[in-house]
Amino acid sequence: RGRMRYSKVDLAYCAGIIDGEGSIYLGKRVPGRRRKSFYYEATVAVTMTNRAALKLLSKVFGGKVRTAKAVTVVHKKIYGWRRYAQNAENAIKRLLPYLHVKKRQAKLALKFREHIKRKAKNFKNGQTLQGKTLSKADLRVREAFYIQSRKLNKRGPI
């Protein structure tokens, strides 16, 4: 599918939304019925009450704007937009020159994605790691990335 080109101003505006209201992090999912080991993925996400700003992110980077539950009936509606894995990587690469606050998180996410892609090349015929059990060594590396992401995104006083 062809991708429209957006101006540097549009990309800088999107980066400002993410710097101010969004987050770039490594998510961790626990093993379950279909997954044999922990699963880690790069994520770019924004949750806010301004739907128009999120529609721009959706237009530029794909994905859907979803309605989240308001905290109470007196609160405004809350909307969310997210991109995961390869889609997150694509967005981060385009945003990186314009990010200020989240630049370290963005660089870590890209480094993590490079690690993932190097590991995926070890499987034959283009197979992915999905459904595979990761080695303990690889889980340790991914967990280290995850912990570093958590530290970069820690709330509260420094």
N, CA, C and O atoms as a GROMACS GRO file, in nm:
protein
  632
    1ARG      N    1   0.084  -0.117   0.000
    1ARG     CA    2   0.000   0.000   0.000
    1ARG      C    3   0.089   0.123   0.000
    1ARG      O    4   0.183   0.131   0.079
    2GLY      N    5   0.062   0.219  -0.086
    2GLY     CA    6   0.142   0.341  -0.095
    2GLY      C    7   0.123   0.430   0.026
    2GLY      O    8   0.013   0.439   0.081
    3ARG      N    9   0.228   0.496   0.066
    3ARG     CA   10   0.223   0.583   0.182
    3ARG      C   11   0.236   0.728   0.136
    3ARG      O   12   0.325   0.760   0.057
    4MET      N   13   0.148   0.814   0.184
    4MET     CA   14   0.158   0.955   0.149
    4MET      C   15   0.279   1.015   0.216
    4MET      O   16   0.323   0.969   0.322
    5ARG      N   17   0.333   1.116   0.154
    5ARG     CA   18   0.446   1.186   0.214
    5ARG      C   19   0.392   1.304   0.295
    5ARG      O   20   0.300   1.374   0.251
    6TYR      N   21   0.447   1.325   0.411
    6TYR     CA   22   0.404   1.435   0.495
    6TYR      C   23   0.520   1.531   0.514
    6TYR      O   24   0.636   1.492   0.509
    7SER      N   25   0.485   1.656   0.537
    7SER     CA   26   0.588   1.760   0.550
    7SER      C   27   0.663   1.744   0.683
    7SER      O   28   0.619   1.674   0.774
    8LYS      N   29   0.776   1.812   0.690
    8LYS     CA   30   0.854   1.814   0.813
    8LYS      C   31   0.773   1.878   0.925
    8LYS      O   32   0.787   1.841   1.042
    9VAL      N   33   0.689   1.973   0.891
    9VAL     CA   34   0.603   2.039   0.990
    9VAL      C   35   0.505   1.938   1.049
    9VAL      O   36   0.486   1.934   1.171
   10ASP      N   37   0.442   1.856   0.964
   10ASP     CA   38   0.350   1.753   1.013
   10ASP      C   39   0.422   1.655   1.105
   10ASP      O   40   0.371   1.620   1.211
   11LEU      N   41   0.540   1.610   1.063
   11LEU     CA   42   0.616   1.514   1.145
   11LEU      C   43   0.660   1.577   1.276
   11LEU      O   44   0.657   1.512   1.381
   12ALA      N   45   0.701   1.704   1.272
   12ALA     CA   46   0.740   1.773   1.396
   12ALA      C   47   0.621   1.789   1.489
   12ALA      O   48   0.635   1.775   1.610
   13TYR      N   49   0.504   1.818   1.433
   13TYR     CA   50   0.382   1.830   1.514
   13TYR      C   51   0.349   1.696   1.580
   13TYR      O   52   0.317   1.691   1.699
   14CYS      N   53   0.357   1.588   1.501
   14CYS     CA   54   0.332   1.454   1.556
   14CYS      C   55   0.431   1.420   1.667
   14CYS      O   56   0.394   1.363   1.770
   15ALA      N   57   0.558   1.456   1.645
   15ALA     CA   58   0.659   1.432   1.749
   15ALA      C   59   0.626   1.510   1.876
   15ALA      O   60   0.645   1.461   1.987
   16GLY      N   61   0.574   1.632   1.859
   16GLY     CA   62   0.535   1.713   1.975
   16GLY      C   63   0.422   1.648   2.054
   16GLY      O   64   0.421   1.650   2.177
   17ILE      N   65   0.326   1.589   1.982
   17ILE     CA   66   0.216   1.517   2.048
   17ILE      C   67   0.273   1.402   2.131
   17ILE      O   68   0.236   1.382   2.246
   18ILE      N   69   0.364   1.326   2.070
   18ILE     CA   70   0.421   1.210   2.139
   18ILE      C   71   0.512   1.254   2.254
   18ILE      O   72   0.508   1.195   2.361
   19ASP      N   73   0.594   1.358   2.231
   19ASP     CA   74   0.678   1.409   2.340
   19ASP      C   75   0.594   1.455   2.458
   19ASP      O   76   0.630   1.431   2.573
   20GLY      N   77   0.480   1.521   2.431
   20GLY     CA   78   0.401   1.579   2.538
   20GLY      C   79   0.297   1.486   2.599
   20GLY      O   80   0.276   1.490   2.720
   21GLU      N   81   0.233   1.404   2.518
   21GLU     CA   82   0.120   1.324   2.566
   21GLU      C   83   0.138   1.174   2.549
   21GLU      O   84   0.060   1.095   2.602
   22GLY      N   85   0.240   1.133   2.475
   22GLY     CA   86   0.254   0.992   2.440
   22GLY      C   87   0.362   0.919   2.517
   22GLY      O   88   0.422   0.971   2.611
   23SER      N   89   0.384   0.798   2.473
   23SER     CA   90   0.492   0.719   2.531
   23SER      C   91   0.548   0.625   2.426
   23SER      O   92   0.478   0.579   2.336
   24ILE      N   93   0.675   0.598   2.441
   24ILE     CA   94   0.747   0.501   2.359
   24ILE      C   95   0.808   0.404   2.458
   24ILE      O   96   0.889   0.442   2.543
   25TYR      N   97   0.769   0.279   2.448
   25TYR     CA   98   0.813   0.183   2.549
   25TYR      C   99   0.820   0.043   2.490
   25TYR      O  100   0.772   0.016   2.380
   26LEU      N  101   0.880  -0.046   2.568
   26LEU     CA  102   0.882  -0.188   2.533
   26LEU      C  103   0.780  -0.257   2.623
   26LEU      O  104   0.792  -0.256   2.745
   27GLY      N  105   0.681  -0.316   2.559
   27GLY     CA  106   0.578  -0.388   2.632
   27GLY      C  107   0.618  -0.533   2.652
   27GLY      O  108   0.699  -0.588   2.577
   28LYS      N  109   0.562  -0.593   2.754
   28LYS     CA  110   0.592  -0.734   2.787
   28LYS      C  111   0.460  -0.807   2.807
   28LYS      O  112   0.375  -0.764   2.885
   29ARG      N  113   0.445  -0.917   2.737
   29ARG     CA  114   0.325  -1.000   2.752
   29ARG      C  115   0.366  -1.134   2.809
   29ARG      O  116   0.471  -1.189   2.775
   30VAL      N  117   0.283  -1.186   2.895
   30VAL     CA  118   0.314  -1.312   2.962
   30VAL      C  119   0.276  -1.430   2.874
   30VAL      O  120   0.191  -1.418   2.785
   31PRO      N  121   0.338  -1.546   2.898
   31PRO     CA  122   0.302  -1.666   2.820
   31PRO      C  123   0.155  -1.700   2.840
   31PRO      O  124   0.096  -1.673   2.945
   32GLY      N  125   0.099  -1.760   2.740
   32GLY     CA  126  -0.042  -1.798   2.749
   32GLY      C  127  -0.069  -1.919   2.662
   32GLY      O  128   0.021  -1.997   2.632
   33ARG      N  129  -0.192  -1.932   2.624
   33ARG     CA  130  -0.235  -2.046   2.544
   33ARG      C  131  -0.159  -2.057   2.412
   33ARG      O  132  -0.118  -2.166   2.373
   34ARG      N  133  -0.140  -1.945   2.344
   34ARG     CA  134  -0.075  -1.948   2.212
   34ARG      C  135   0.073  -1.909   2.216
   34ARG      O  136   0.143  -1.922   2.116
   35ARG      N  137   0.120  -1.861   2.328
   35ARG     CA  138   0.257  -1.812   2.337
   35ARG      C  139   0.332  -1.893   2.442
   35ARG      O  140   0.287  -1.904   2.556
   36LYS      N  141   0.447  -1.949   2.404
   36LYS     CA  142   0.521  -2.036   2.494
   36LYS      C  143   0.614  -1.963   2.590
   36LYS      O  144   0.648  -2.016   2.696
   37SER      N  145   0.654  -1.841   2.554
   37SER     CA  146   0.742  -1.767   2.643
   37SER      C  147   0.700  -1.620   2.644
   37SER      O  148   0.610  -1.579   2.570
   38PHE      N  149   0.765  -1.541   2.728
   38PHE     CA  150   0.734  -1.399   2.732
   38PHE      C  151   0.753  -1.339   2.594
   38PHE      O  152   0.836  -1.386   2.516
   39TYR      N  153   0.677  -1.236   2.566
   39TYR     CA  154   0.682  -1.169   2.436
   39TYR      C  155   0.703  -1.020   2.461
   39TYR      O  156   0.630  -0.960   2.540
   40TYR      N  157   0.800  -0.962   2.397
   40TYR     CA  158   0.833  -0.822   2.414
   40TYR      C  159   0.814  -0.750   2.281
   40TYR      O  160   0.848  -0.803   2.176
   41GLU      N  161   0.758  -0.627   2.286
   41GLU     CA  162   0.741  -0.553   2.161
   41GLU      C  163   0.753  -0.402   2.185
   41GLU      O  164   0.713  -0.350   2.289
   42ALA      N  165   0.809  -0.336   2.085
   42ALA     CA  166   0.818  -0.190   2.087
   42ALA      C  167   0.678  -0.134   2.063
   42ALA      O  168   0.602  -0.186   1.982
   43THR      N  169   0.646  -0.027   2.135
   43THR     CA  170   0.514   0.035   2.125
   43THR      C  171   0.526   0.186   2.128
   43THR      O  172   0.606   0.242   2.203
   44VAL      N  173   0.447   0.252   2.044
   44VAL     CA  174   0.429   0.397   2.048
   44VAL      C  175   0.280   0.417   2.077
   44VAL      O  176   0.196   0.361   2.007
   45ALA      N  177   0.247   0.496   2.178
   45ALA     CA  178   0.107   0.511   2.216
   45ALA      C  179   0.079   0.653   2.264
   45ALA      O  180   0.165   0.718   2.324
   46VAL      N  181  -0.043   0.698   2.237
   46VAL     CA  182  -0.090   0.826   2.289
   46VAL      C  183  -0.234   0.808   2.333
   46VAL      O  184  -0.315   0.750   2.261
   47THR      N  185  -0.265   0.858   2.452
   47THR     CA  186  -0.401   0.860   2.504
   47THR      C  187  -0.431   1.003   2.546
   47THR      O  188  -0.356   1.063   2.623
   48MET      N  189  -0.541   1.057   2.494
   48MET     CA  190  -0.575   1.196   2.525
   48MET      C  191  -0.721   1.224   2.491
   48MET      O  192  -0.790   1.138   2.437
   49THR      N  193  -0.768   1.343   2.523
   49THR     CA  194  -0.907   1.378   2.495
   49THR      C  195  -0.924   1.446   2.359
   49THR      O  196  -1.037   1.466   2.315
   50ASN      N  197  -0.815   1.482   2.293
   50ASN     CA  198  -0.823   1.548   2.164
   50ASN      C  199  -0.818   1.446   2.051
   50ASN      O  200  -0.711   1.398   2.015
   51ARG      N  201  -0.934   1.414   1.996
   51ARG     CA  202  -0.942   1.313   1.890
   51ARG      C  203  -0.875   1.360   1.762
   51ARG      O  204  -0.816   1.279   1.691
   52ALA      N  205  -0.882   1.488   1.731
   52ALA     CA  206  -0.826   1.541   1.606
   52ALA      C  207  -0.674   1.519   1.600
   52ALA      O  208  -0.622   1.483   1.494
   53ALA      N  209  -0.605   1.539   1.710
   53ALA     CA  210  -0.460   1.518   1.713
   53ALA      C  211  -0.428   1.371   1.686
   53ALA      O  212  -0.333   1.340   1.614
   54LEU      N  213  -0.507   1.281   1.743
   54LEU     CA  214  -0.485   1.138   1.721
   54LEU      C  215  -0.520   1.097   1.578
   54LEU      O  216  -0.458   1.007   1.522
   55LYS      N  217  -0.619   1.162   1.519
   55LYS     CA  218  -0.653   1.134   1.379
   55LYS      C  219  -0.536   1.169   1.289
   55LYS      O  220  -0.511   1.099   1.190
   56LEU      N  221  -0.463   1.275   1.320
   56LEU     CA  222  -0.345   1.309   1.242
   56LEU      C  223  -0.240   1.200   1.255
   56LEU      O  224  -0.181   1.159   1.154
   57LEU      N  225  -0.215   1.151   1.377
   57LEU     CA  226  -0.120   1.040   1.395
   57LEU      C  227  -0.163   0.918   1.314
   57LEU      O  228  -0.080   0.853   1.251
   58SER      N  229  -0.291   0.889   1.315
   58SER     CA  230  -0.345   0.776   1.240
   58SER      C  231  -0.326   0.795   1.090
   58SER      O  232  -0.292   0.701   1.018
   59LYS      N  233  -0.347   0.916   1.044
   59LYS     CA  234  -0.333   0.948   0.901
   59LYS      C  235  -0.186   0.935   0.857
   59LYS      O  236  -0.157   0.884   0.748
   60VAL      N  237  -0.096   0.981   0.940
   60VAL     CA  238   0.047   0.981   0.906
   60VAL      C  239   0.110   0.844   0.922
   60VAL      O  240   0.189   0.802   0.838
   61PHE      N  241   0.075   0.772   1.031
   61PHE     CA  242   0.144   0.646   1.063
   61PHE      C  243   0.056   0.522   1.057
   61PHE      O  244   0.104   0.411   1.083
   62GLY      N  245  -0.071   0.537   1.025
   62GLY     CA  246  -0.162   0.423   1.023
   62GLY      C  247  -0.216   0.394   1.162
   62GLY      O  248  -0.187   0.466   1.257
   63GLY      N  249  -0.294   0.289   1.171
   63GLY     CA  250  -0.355   0.253   1.298
   63GLY      C  251  -0.490   0.323   1.313
   63GLY      O  252  -0.527   0.408   1.232
   64LYS      N  253  -0.561   0.285   1.416
   64LYS     CA  254  -0.694   0.339   1.440
   64LYS      C  255  -0.697   0.420   1.568
   64LYS      O  256  -0.622   0.394   1.662
   65VAL      N  257  -0.786   0.518   1.570
   65VAL     CA  258  -0.812   0.592   1.692
   65VAL      C  259  -0.929   0.522   1.760
   65VAL      O  260  -1.035   0.504   1.701
   66ARG      N  261  -0.907   0.483   1.882
   66ARG     CA  262  -1.010   0.408   1.955
   66ARG      C  263  -1.060   0.492   2.074
   66ARG      O  264  -0.987   0.575   2.128
   67THR      N  265  -1.184   0.468   2.110
   67THR     CA  266  -1.241   0.536   2.226
   67THR      C  267  -1.215   0.451   2.349
   67THR      O  268  -1.246   0.331   2.352
   68ALA      N  269  -1.158   0.512   2.450
   68ALA     CA  270  -1.133   0.443   2.578
   68ALA      C  271  -1.244   0.484   2.675
   68ALA      O  272  -1.316   0.580   2.651
   69LYS      N  273  -1.256   0.411   2.782
   69LYS     CA  274  -1.357   0.444   2.882
   69LYS      C  275  -1.315   0.569   2.958
   69LYS      O  276  -1.200   0.583   2.999
   70ALA      N  277  -1.411   0.660   2.976
   70ALA     CA  278  -1.387   0.778   3.059
   70ALA      C  279  -1.382   0.733   3.205
   70ALA      O  280  -1.447   0.635   3.242
   71VAL      N  281  -1.306   0.804   3.285
   71VAL     CA  282  -1.293   0.769   3.426
   71VAL      C  283  -1.427   0.778   3.497
   71VAL      O  284  -1.464   0.688   3.573
   72THR      N  285  -1.501   0.886   3.473
   72THR     CA  286  -1.636   0.901   3.528
   72THR      C  287  -1.722   0.967   3.422
   72THR      O  288  -1.673   1.007   3.317
   73VAL      N  289  -1.850   0.978   3.449
   73VAL     CA  290  -1.940   1.039   3.352
   73VAL      C  291  -1.914   1.188   3.333
   73VAL      O  292  -1.952   1.245   3.231
   74VAL      N  293  -1.850   1.253   3.430
   74VAL     CA  294  -1.823   1.396   3.418
   74VAL      C  295  -1.695   1.425   3.338
   74VAL      O  296  -1.670   1.539   3.300
   75HIS      N  297  -1.615   1.324   3.312
   75HIS     CA  298  -1.492   1.342   3.234
   75HIS      C  299  -1.521   1.339   3.084
   75HIS      O  300  -1.619   1.278   3.040
   76LYS      N  301  -1.436   1.405   3.009
   76LYS     CA  302  -1.445   1.400   2.863
   76LYS      C  303  -1.413   1.259   2.815
   76LYS      O  304  -1.353   1.179   2.887
   77LYS      N  305  -1.454   1.230   2.692
   77LYS     CA  306  -1.417   1.102   2.631
   77LYS      C  307  -1.266   1.099   2.613
   77LYS      O  308  -1.202   1.201   2.586
   78ILE      N  309  -1.210   0.980   2.627
   78ILE     CA  310  -1.066   0.962   2.610
   78ILE      C  311  -1.046   0.875   2.486
   78ILE      O  312  -1.116   0.777   2.464
   79TYR      N  313  -0.947   0.914   2.406
   79TYR     CA  314  -0.916   0.841   2.283
   79TYR      C  315  -0.772   0.791   2.289
   79TYR      O  316  -0.687   0.849   2.355
   80GLY      N  317  -0.749   0.682   2.221
   80GLY     CA  318  -0.615   0.624   2.219
   80GLY      C  319  -0.572   0.583   2.079
   80GLY      O  320  -0.655   0.548   1.995
   81TRP      N  321  -0.442   0.588   2.056
   81TRP     CA  322  -0.381   0.546   1.929
   81TRP      C  323  -0.252   0.472   1.966
   81TRP      O  324  -0.178   0.517   2.053
   82ARG      N  325  -0.226   0.359   1.900
   82ARG     CA  326  -0.105   0.279   1.927
   82ARG      C  327  -0.052   0.218   1.799
   82ARG      O  328  -0.126   0.191   1.705
   83ARG      N  329   0.079   0.197   1.799
   83ARG     CA  330   0.144   0.120   1.693
   83ARG      C  331   0.242   0.028   1.763
   83ARG      O  332   0.309   0.066   1.860
   84TYR      N  333   0.251  -0.096   1.713
   84TYR     CA  334   0.335  -0.197   1.774
   84TYR      C  335   0.440  -0.248   1.675
   84TYR      O  336   0.425  -0.235   1.553
   85ALA      N  337   0.546  -0.306   1.730
   85ALA     CA  338   0.646  -0.383   1.656
   85ALA      C  339   0.695  -0.307   1.532
   85ALA      O  340   0.742  -0.194   1.544
   86GLN      N  341   0.684  -0.368   1.414
   86GLN     CA  342   0.735  -0.306   1.291
   86GLN      C  343   0.668  -0.172   1.262
   86GLN      O  344   0.734  -0.078   1.216
   87ASN      N  345   0.538  -0.162   1.288
   87ASN     CA  346   0.468  -0.034   1.267
   87ASN      C  347   0.519   0.074   1.361
   87ASN      O  348   0.531   0.190   1.323
   88ALA      N  349   0.550   0.036   1.485
   88ALA     CA  350   0.608   0.131   1.580
   88ALA      C  351   0.746   0.173   1.532
   88ALA      O  352   0.780   0.292   1.536
   89GLU      N  353   0.825   0.078   1.487
   89GLU     CA  354   0.959   0.108   1.436
   89GLU      C  355   0.952   0.208   1.321
   89GLU      O  356   1.028   0.305   1.318
   90ASN      N  357   0.862   0.185   1.226
   90ASN     CA  358   0.847   0.276   1.112
   90ASN      C  359   0.813   0.417   1.158
   90ASN      O  360   0.870   0.514   1.108
   91ALA      N  361   0.721   0.429   1.252
   91ALA     CA  362   0.682   0.561   1.304
   91ALA      C  363   0.799   0.627   1.376
   91ALA      O  364   0.826   0.745   1.355
   92ILE      N  365   0.869   0.552   1.461
   92ILE     CA  366   0.980   0.608   1.538
   92ILE      C  367   1.090   0.659   1.446
   92ILE      O  368   1.147   0.766   1.470
   93LYS      N  369   1.121   0.584   1.342
   93LYS     CA  370   1.226   0.627   1.249
   93LYS      C  371   1.192   0.761   1.185
   93LYS      O  372   1.281   0.844   1.165
   94ARG      N  373   1.066   0.782   1.152
   94ARG     CA  374   1.026   0.908   1.091
   94ARG      C  375   1.018   1.022   1.193
   94ARG      O  376   1.038   1.139   1.158
   95LEU      N  377   0.988   0.989   1.319
   95LEU     CA  378   0.974   1.089   1.423
   95LEU      C  379   1.107   1.128   1.487
   95LEU      O  380   1.120   1.240   1.538
   96LEU      N  381   1.204   1.039   1.486
   96LEU     CA  382   1.328   1.057   1.562
   96LEU      C  383   1.394   1.194   1.547
   96LEU      O  384   1.434   1.252   1.649
   97PRO      N  385   1.406   1.250   1.427
   97PRO     CA  386   1.474   1.381   1.417
   97PRO      C  387   1.400   1.493   1.490
   97PRO      O  388   1.460   1.597   1.520
   98TYR      N  389   1.273   1.474   1.520
   98TYR     CA  390   1.190   1.580   1.578
   98TYR      C  391   1.160   1.558   1.726
   98TYR      O  392   1.107   1.648   1.792
   99LEU      N  393   1.192   1.442   1.778
   99LEU     CA  394   1.166   1.414   1.920
   99LEU      C  395   1.270   1.483   2.007
   99LEU      O  396   1.387   1.492   1.969
  100HIS      N  397   1.228   1.530   2.122
  100HIS     CA  398   1.320   1.588   2.220
  100HIS      C  399   1.310   1.513   2.352
  100HIS      O  400   1.409   1.460   2.401
  101VAL      N  401   1.190   1.509   2.408
  101VAL     CA  402   1.167   1.448   2.539
  101VAL      C  403   1.180   1.296   2.534
  101VAL      O  404   1.235   1.235   2.626
  102LYS      N  405   1.130   1.234   2.429
  102LYS     CA  406   1.127   1.088   2.419
  102LYS      C  407   1.236   1.031   2.328
  102LYS      O  408   1.226   0.916   2.285
  103LYS      N  409   1.338   1.109   2.299
  103LYS     CA  410   1.443   1.064   2.207
  103LYS      C  411   1.517   0.940   2.260
  103LYS      O  412   1.545   0.848   2.183
  104ARG      N  413   1.549   0.937   2.389
  104ARG     CA  414   1.619   0.820   2.445
  104ARG      C  415   1.534   0.694   2.437
  104ARG      O  416   1.584   0.586   2.405
  105GLN      N  417   1.404   0.708   2.467
  105GLN     CA  418   1.313   0.594   2.457
  105GLN      C  419   1.304   0.545   2.311
  105GLN      O  420   1.301   0.425   2.285
  106ALA      N  421   1.301   0.641   2.218
  106ALA     CA  422   1.292   0.606   2.075
  106ALA      C  423   1.417   0.530   2.030
  106ALA      O  424   1.406   0.430   1.959
  107LYS      N  425   1.533   0.577   2.071
  107LYS     CA  426   1.658   0.510   2.032
  107LYS      C  427   1.666   0.370   2.092
  107LYS      O  428   1.712   0.276   2.026
  108LEU      N  429   1.621   0.354   2.216
  108LEU     CA  430   1.620   0.222   2.278
  108LEU      C  431   1.525   0.128   2.203
  108LEU      O  432   1.559   0.012   2.178
  109ALA      N  433   1.406   0.177   2.166
  109ALA     CA  434   1.310   0.095   2.093
  109ALA      C  435   1.367   0.050   1.959
  109ALA      O  436   1.348  -0.064   1.918
  110LEU      N  437   1.438   0.139   1.890
  110LEU     CA  438   1.499   0.103   1.761
  110LEU      C  439   1.611   0.001   1.780
  110LEU      O  440   1.626  -0.092   1.700
  111LYS      N  441   1.689   0.018   1.886
  111LYS     CA  442   1.795  -0.079   1.916
  111LYS      C  443   1.735  -0.217   1.946
  111LYS      O  444   1.786  -0.319   1.901
  112PHE      N  445   1.626  -0.218   2.021
  112PHE     CA  446   1.555  -0.342   2.051
  112PHE      C  447   1.504  -0.407   1.923
  112PHE      O  448   1.518  -0.528   1.905
  113ARG      N  449   1.445  -0.328   1.834
  113ARG     CA  450   1.393  -0.382   1.707
  113ARG      C  451   1.505  -0.441   1.622
  113ARG      O  452   1.485  -0.543   1.556
  114GLU      N  453   1.621  -0.380   1.623
  114GLU     CA  454   1.735  -0.436   1.550
  114GLU      C  455   1.774  -0.571   1.608
  114GLU      O  456   1.802  -0.665   1.534
  115HIS      N  457   1.774  -0.581   1.740
  115HIS     CA  458   1.803  -0.709   1.807
  115HIS      C  459   1.701  -0.815   1.763
  115HIS      O  460   1.739  -0.927   1.729
  116ILE      N  461   1.574  -0.780   1.763
  116ILE     CA  462   1.466  -0.872   1.724
  116ILE      C  463   1.486  -0.920   1.581
  116ILE      O  464   1.474  -1.038   1.551
  117LYS      N  465   1.516  -0.827   1.492
  117LYS     CA  466   1.531  -0.863   1.350
  117LYS      C  467   1.654  -0.951   1.328
  117LYS      O  468   1.650  -1.041   1.244
  118ARG      N  469   1.762  -0.926   1.402
  118ARG     CA  470   1.881  -1.013   1.391
  118ARG      C  471   1.846  -1.154   1.433
  118ARG      O  472   1.886  -1.251   1.368
  119LYS      N  473   1.772  -1.168   1.542
  119LYS     CA  474   1.734  -1.300   1.592
  119LYS      C  475   1.639  -1.370   1.496
  119LYS      O  476   1.650  -1.491   1.476
  120ALA      N  477   1.546  -1.296   1.436
  120ALA     CA  478   1.448  -1.355   1.344
  120ALA      C  479   1.516  -1.413   1.221
  120ALA      O  480   1.465  -1.508   1.162
  121LYS      N  481   1.629  -1.357   1.181
  121LYS     CA  482   1.700  -1.406   1.063
  121LYS      C  483   1.758  -1.546   1.085
  121LYS      O  484   1.795  -1.614   0.989
  122ASN      N  485   1.765  -1.589   1.210
  122ASN     CA  486   1.818  -1.723   1.240
  122ASN      C  487   1.720  -1.834   1.204
  122ASN      O  488   1.758  -1.951   1.201
  123PHE      N  489   1.595  -1.799   1.176
  123PHE     CA  490   1.497  -1.900   1.140
  123PHE      C  491   1.489  -1.914   0.988
  123PHE      O  492   1.504  -1.815   0.916
  124LYS      N  493   1.466  -2.036   0.940
  124LYS     CA  494   1.465  -2.065   0.797
  124LYS      C  495   1.336  -2.022   0.730
  124LYS      O  496   1.232  -2.009   0.794
  125ASN      N  497   1.343  -2.000   0.601
  125ASN     CA  498   1.226  -1.973   0.516
  125ASN      C  499   1.140  -1.858   0.566
  125ASN      O  500   1.017  -1.862   0.552
  126GLY      N  501   1.202  -1.756   0.623
  126GLY     CA  502   1.126  -1.639   0.666
  126GLY      C  503   1.035  -1.661   0.785
  126GLY      O  504   0.950  -1.577   0.813
  127GLN      N  505   1.051  -1.774   0.856
  127GLN     CA  506   0.968  -1.796   0.976
  127GLN      C  507   0.996  -1.686   1.076
  127GLN      O  508   1.106  -1.629   1.079
  128THR      N  509   0.898  -1.655   1.157
  128THR     CA  510   0.918  -1.557   1.263
  128THR      C  511   0.938  -1.631   1.394
  128THR      O  512   0.932  -1.754   1.400
  129LEU      N  513   0.962  -1.555   1.499
  129LEU     CA  514   0.979  -1.615   1.631
  129LEU      C  515   0.845  -1.650   1.696
  129LEU      O  516   0.841  -1.713   1.801
  130GLN      N  517   0.735  -1.608   1.632
  130GLN     CA  518   0.603  -1.632   1.690
  130GLN      C  519   0.582  -1.782   1.713
  130GLN      O  520   0.602  -1.863   1.622
  131GLY      N  521   0.542  -1.817   1.832
  131GLY     CA  522   0.516  -1.956   1.864
  131GLY      C  523   0.641  -2.032   1.905
  131GLY      O  524   0.630  -2.148   1.947
  132LYS      N  525   0.757  -1.972   1.895
  132LYS     CA  526   0.882  -2.038   1.933
  132LYS      C  527   0.913  -2.008   2.080
  132LYS      O  528   0.873  -1.905   2.133
  133THR      N  529   0.982  -2.098   2.143
  133THR     CA  530   1.027  -2.074   2.280
  133THR      C  531   1.164  -2.009   2.272
  133THR      O  532   1.255  -2.062   2.208
  134LEU      N  533   1.178  -1.896   2.337
  134LEU     CA  534   1.306  -1.825   2.336
  134LEU      C  535   1.402  -1.890   2.434
  134LEU      O  536   1.361  -1.945   2.536
  135SER      N  537   1.530  -1.884   2.401
  135SER     CA  538   1.632  -1.937   2.492
  135SER      C  539   1.638  -1.848   2.616
  135SER      O  540   1.594  -1.733   2.615
  136LYS      N  541   1.693  -1.904   2.724
  136LYS     CA  542   1.707  -1.826   2.848
  136LYS      C  543   1.797  -1.705   2.825
  136LYS      O  544   1.773  -1.598   2.881
  137ALA      N  545   1.901  -1.722   2.744
  137ALA     CA  546   1.993  -1.612   2.715
  137ALA      C  547   1.919  -1.499   2.642
  137ALA      O  548   1.937  -1.382   2.673
  138ASP      N  549   1.837  -1.536   2.543
  138ASP     CA  550   1.765  -1.435   2.467
  138ASP      C  551   1.659  -1.367   2.555
  138ASP      O  552   1.638  -1.246   2.544
  139LEU      N  553   1.594  -1.443   2.641
  139LEU     CA  554   1.497  -1.383   2.734
  139LEU      C  555   1.565  -1.282   2.826
  139LEU      O  556   1.509  -1.178   2.857
  140ARG      N  557   1.688  -1.315   2.871
  140ARG     CA  558   1.763  -1.223   2.958
  140ARG      C  559   1.793  -1.092   2.885
  140ARG      O  560   1.780  -0.984   2.943
  141VAL      N  561   1.833  -1.101   2.758
  141VAL     CA  562   1.863  -0.981   2.679
  141VAL      C  563   1.737  -0.896   2.662
  141VAL      O  564   1.741  -0.775   2.681
  142ARG      N  565   1.626  -0.960   2.628
  142ARG     CA  566   1.502  -0.886   2.609
  142ARG      C  567   1.451  -0.826   2.740
  142ARG      O  568   1.399  -0.714   2.742
  143GLU      N  569   1.467  -0.900   2.847
  143GLU     CA  570   1.427  -0.847   2.978
  143GLU      C  571   1.511  -0.726   3.015
  143GLU      O  572   1.460  -0.631   3.074
  144ALA      N  573   1.640  -0.728   2.981
  144ALA     CA  574   1.728  -0.614   3.009
  144ALA      C  575   1.680  -0.490   2.931
  144ALA      O  576   1.678  -0.380   2.985
  145PHE      N  577   1.643  -0.509   2.805
  145PHE     CA  578   1.586  -0.399   2.727
  145PHE      C  579   1.459  -0.348   2.794
  145PHE      O  580   1.440  -0.227   2.807
  146TYR      N  581   1.374  -0.439   2.836
  146TYR     CA  582   1.247  -0.404   2.899
  146TYR      C  583   1.270  -0.323   3.027
  146TYR      O  584   1.204  -0.222   3.050
  147ILE      N  585   1.363  -0.367   3.110
  147ILE     CA  586   1.394  -0.297   3.235
  147ILE      C  587   1.447  -0.157   3.206
  147ILE      O  588   1.411  -0.060   3.274
  148GLN      N  589   1.533  -0.146   3.106
  148GLN     CA  590   1.587  -0.015   3.069
  148GLN      C  591   1.474   0.078   3.022
  148GLN      O  592   1.473   0.196   3.056
  149SER      N  593   1.379   0.024   2.946
  149SER     CA  594   1.264   0.103   2.901
  149SER      C  595   1.180   0.149   3.020
  149SER      O  596   1.136   0.263   3.025
  150ARG      N  597   1.159   0.060   3.116
  150ARG     CA  598   1.082   0.095   3.237
  150ARG      C  599   1.150   0.210   3.312
  150ARG      O  600   1.084   0.301   3.360
  151LYS      N  601   1.282   0.203   3.322
  151LYS     CA  602   1.356   0.309   3.393
  151LYS      C  603   1.344   0.443   3.322
  151LYS      O  604   1.326   0.546   3.386
  152LEU      N  605   1.353   0.441   3.188
  152LEU     CA  606   1.341   0.564   3.111
  152LEU      C  607   1.201   0.625   3.122
  152LEU      O  608   1.187   0.747   3.111
  153ASN      N  609   1.101   0.544   3.144
  153ASN     CA  610   0.962   0.591   3.149
  153ASN      C  611   0.909   0.603   3.291
  153ASN      O  612   0.789   0.623   3.311
  154LYS      N  613   0.996   0.590   3.390
  154LYS     CA  614   0.954   0.595   3.530
  154LYS      C  615   0.890   0.729   3.562
  154LYS      O  616   0.940   0.835   3.523
  155ARG      N  617   0.778   0.723   3.633
  155ARG     CA  618   0.709   0.846   3.676
  155ARG      C  619   0.763   0.891   3.810
  155ARG      O  620   0.826   0.815   3.884
  156GLY      N  621   0.735   1.016   3.840
  156GLY     CA  622   0.769   1.068   3.972
  156GLY      C  623   0.904   1.135   3.974
  156GLY      O  624   0.967   1.153   3.870
  157PRO      N  625   0.949   1.172   4.094
  157PRO     CA  626   1.077   1.244   4.108
  157PRO      C  627   1.194   1.157   4.062
  157PRO      O  628   1.193   1.035   4.073
  158ILE      N  629   1.293   1.223   4.011
  158ILE     CA  630   1.412   1.154   3.961
  158ILE      C  631   1.504   1.115   4.074
  158ILE      O  632   1.609   1.056   4.051
   0.00000   0.00000   0.00000
